[in-house]
Amino acid sequence: MTTTMKENNYEQKKQVLEHMEELMNCFTDKLKILEALDGDRACSGCADLNDQLDSLWKHQTKLKHAISRAKEVVPNDLAKLYS
């Protein structure tokens, strides 16, 4: 594999991971909204998603950490890598 192909591969990985991080931020925002809706005591069904929300938060945290670790694996300074 040529240097250019490797650089392109790393750039694509970085772009995909950045996009995944953006999606995770959107997911987190939606999760906060859902949690607030589920906590509204004025409505019927208050706290009916308690167990599911706990599970979603746990998995959200694991995914967020996995994305962060993946970003650390992909080289940032490609110029140094190939010089």
Secondary structure as the mmCIF struct_conf table of DSSP 4:
data_model
#
loop_
_struct_conf.conf_type_id
_struct_conf.id
_struct_conf.beg_label_comp_id
_struct_conf.beg_label_asym_id
_struct_conf.beg_label_seq_id
_struct_conf.end_label_comp_id
_struct_conf.end_label_asym_id
_struct_conf.end_label_seq_id
HELX_RH_AL_P HELX_RH_AL_P1 THR A 3 ASP A 38
TURN_TY1_P TURN_TY1_P1 GLY A 39 GLY A 39
TURN_TY1_P TURN_TY1_P2 ARG A 41 ALA A 42
BEND BEND1 CYS A 43 CYS A 43
TURN_TY1_P TURN_TY1_P3 SER A 44 LEU A 49
HELX_RH_AL_P HELX_RH_AL_P2 ASN A 50 VAL A 73
BEND BEND2 VAL A 74 VAL A 74
BEND BEND3 ASN A 76 ASN A 76
HELX_RH_AL_P HELX_RH_AL_P3 LEU A 78 LEU A 81
TURN_TY1_P TURN_TY1_P4 TYR A 82 TYR A 82
#
